[in-house]
Amino acid sequence: MKKQKNRQSPSSSHQTRSKQKQVSHSGNHHQQLNGTDQHAGNHILTLTPQKAPSPSQEEEITKATILLFEHIEDQIGRADTKAQLTLAADALLAGTLATLGKGAAKSLLSNTSPMLDRAADLFAILMFLALVCSIYWALRVVNPHLHGSKRFTLMYFGQVAQMHEDDFITTFGNQSLSDLKVSILAQVHTKAKIAQIKFTRIRWSVNFLVVSLICWSIIQLFLAFA
């Protein structure tokens, strides 16, 4: 009996040790999970409520909105002024081309004409084409844009004109300050897109005007040696 008890004691001690290891392992794992939860909790962002702007800030935002609106309006006026100046320069060059380009196509196709005269006629035709393109893009600049914002805004004359007078007065008077700012900013965005389109077109018009001036200079050079 004593031998059997002695034989059973190692096995029982081994089981006891294994149980202790399992308990310690589970405890370590539980501690790791707790540490992971705490680590994850440290990374949670706490959202702080935003403070409402003070009356002075509201006034500054309103002033900045109006200044931006006026700035974009001035840029559109500058683009129209540049288009008018470009059209005036195109008209002057077109007047000189009326005498230089007379019979240019016939002289260019003739084999009996001197080479310098034929070269001058070629550049006269190129000058005519460049002037046509310059006038076209300049007229596209001054062409009015009748597309307003997709958002309903009473700052666009097209939407105002479609309303009855009483409805416009009532709707405009019922707007809050926030609604009025949104309307102004929507119109600022629309006018900025219009200004960008106008300046892109005036750039093309000026580029073709420069090409026509280069052609005119070359023509004068050829005529000087003719």
Contacts in CASP RR format, 6 or more apart in sequence:
PFRMAT RR
TARGET T0000
AUTHOR 0000-0000-0000
METHOD contacts of the structure
MODEL  1
MKKQKNRQSPSSSHQTRSKQKQVSHSGNHHQQLNGTDQHAGNHILTLTPQ
KAPSPSQEEEITKATILLFEHIEDQIGRADTKAQLTLAADALLAGTLATL
GKGAAKSLLSNTSPMLDRAADLFAILMFLALVCSIYWALRVVNPHLHGSK
RFTLMYFGQVAQMHEDDFITTFGNQSLSDLKVSILAQVHTKAKIAQIKFT
RIRWSVNFLVVSLICWSIIQLFLAFA
53 61 0 8 1.000
58 177 0 8 1.000
61 181 0 8 1.000
62 177 0 8 1.000
62 181 0 8 1.000
65 181 0 8 1.000
65 184 0 8 1.000
65 185 0 8 1.000
65 188 0 8 1.000
66 184 0 8 1.000
68 188 0 8 1.000
69 184 0 8 1.000
69 187 0 8 1.000
69 188 0 8 1.000
69 191 0 8 1.000
72 188 0 8 1.000
72 191 0 8 1.000
72 192 0 8 1.000
72 195 0 8 1.000
73 191 0 8 1.000
75 195 0 8 1.000
75 199 0 8 1.000
76 191 0 8 1.000
76 194 0 8 1.000
76 195 0 8 1.000
76 198 0 8 1.000
79 141 0 8 1.000
79 195 0 8 1.000
79 198 0 8 1.000
79 199 0 8 1.000
79 202 0 8 1.000
80 141 0 8 1.000
80 142 0 8 1.000
80 198 0 8 1.000
82 141 0 8 1.000
82 202 0 8 1.000
82 206 0 8 1.000
83 138 0 8 1.000
83 139 0 8 1.000
83 141 0 8 1.000
83 142 0 8 1.000
83 198 0 8 1.000
83 201 0 8 1.000
83 202 0 8 1.000
83 205 0 8 1.000
84 138 0 8 1.000
84 142 0 8 1.000
86 134 0 8 1.000
86 138 0 8 1.000
86 202 0 8 1.000
86 205 0 8 1.000
86 206 0 8 1.000
86 209 0 8 1.000
87 135 0 8 1.000
87 138 0 8 1.000
87 139 0 8 1.000
89 209 0 8 1.000
90 131 0 8 1.000
90 134 0 8 1.000
90 135 0 8 1.000
90 138 0 8 1.000
90 209 0 8 1.000
90 212 0 8 1.000
93 127 0 8 1.000
93 131 0 8 1.000
93 209 0 8 1.000
93 212 0 8 1.000
93 213 0 8 1.000
93 216 0 8 1.000
94 131 0 8 1.000
96 216 0 8 1.000
97 124 0 8 1.000
97 127 0 8 1.000
97 128 0 8 1.000
97 131 0 8 1.000
97 216 0 8 1.000
100 120 0 8 1.000
100 124 0 8 1.000
100 127 0 8 1.000
100 216 0 8 1.000
100 219 0 8 1.000
101 121 0 8 1.000
101 124 0 8 1.000
101 125 0 8 1.000
101 128 0 8 1.000
103 121 0 8 1.000
104 120 0 8 1.000
104 121 0 8 1.000
104 122 0 8 1.000
104 124 0 8 1.000
104 125 0 8 1.000
105 121 0 8 1.000
105 125 0 8 1.000
107 113 0 8 1.000
107 117 0 8 1.000
107 118 0 8 1.000
107 121 0 8 1.000
108 118 0 8 1.000
108 121 0 8 1.000
108 122 0 8 1.000
108 125 0 8 1.000
110 118 0 8 1.000
113 121 0 8 1.000
114 226 0 8 1.000
116 222 0 8 1.000
116 223 0 8 1.000
116 225 0 8 1.000
116 226 0 8 1.000
117 222 0 8 1.000
117 226 0 8 1.000
119 222 0 8 1.000
120 218 0 8 1.000
120 219 0 8 1.000
120 222 0 8 1.000
120 223 0 8 1.000
120 226 0 8 1.000
123 215 0 8 1.000
123 218 0 8 1.000
123 219 0 8 1.000
123 222 0 8 1.000
124 215 0 8 1.000
124 219 0 8 1.000
126 211 0 8 1.000
126 215 0 8 1.000
127 211 0 8 1.000
127 212 0 8 1.000
127 215 0 8 1.000
127 216 0 8 1.000
127 219 0 8 1.000
130 208 0 8 1.000
130 209 0 8 1.000
130 211 0 8 1.000
130 212 0 8 1.000
130 215 0 8 1.000
131 208 0 8 1.000
131 209 0 8 1.000
131 212 0 8 1.000
133 204 0 8 1.000
133 205 0 8 1.000
133 208 0 8 1.000
134 205 0 8 1.000
134 206 0 8 1.000
134 207 0 8 1.000
134 208 0 8 1.000
134 209 0 8 1.000
134 212 0 8 1.000
135 205 0 8 1.000
136 205 0 8 1.000
137 201 0 8 1.000
137 202 0 8 1.000
137 204 0 8 1.000
137 205 0 8 1.000
137 208 0 8 1.000
138 201 0 8 1.000
138 202 0 8 1.000
138 205 0 8 1.000
140 201 0 8 1.000
141 198 0 8 1.000
141 201 0 8 1.000
141 202 0 8 1.000
141 205 0 8 1.000
145 194 0 8 1.000
145 197 0 8 1.000
146 158 0 8 1.000
147 190 0 8 1.000
148 156 0 8 1.000
148 158 0 8 1.000
148 159 0 8 1.000
148 187 0 8 1.000
148 190 0 8 1.000
149 156 0 8 1.000
149 186 0 8 1.000
149 187 0 8 1.000
149 189 0 8 1.000
149 190 0 8 1.000
151 182 0 8 1.000
151 183 0 8 1.000
151 186 0 8 1.000
152 159 0 8 1.000
153 159 0 8 1.000
153 182 0 8 1.000
153 183 0 8 1.000
153 184 0 8 1.000
153 186 0 8 1.000
153 187 0 8 1.000
154 160 0 8 1.000
154 168 0 8 1.000
154 171 0 8 1.000
154 172 0 8 1.000
154 175 0 8 1.000
154 183 0 8 1.000
155 183 0 8 1.000
155 184 0 8 1.000
155 186 0 8 1.000
155 187 0 8 1.000
156 187 0 8 1.000
156 190 0 8 1.000
160 168 0 8 1.000
163 171 0 8 1.000
175 183 0 8 1.000
END
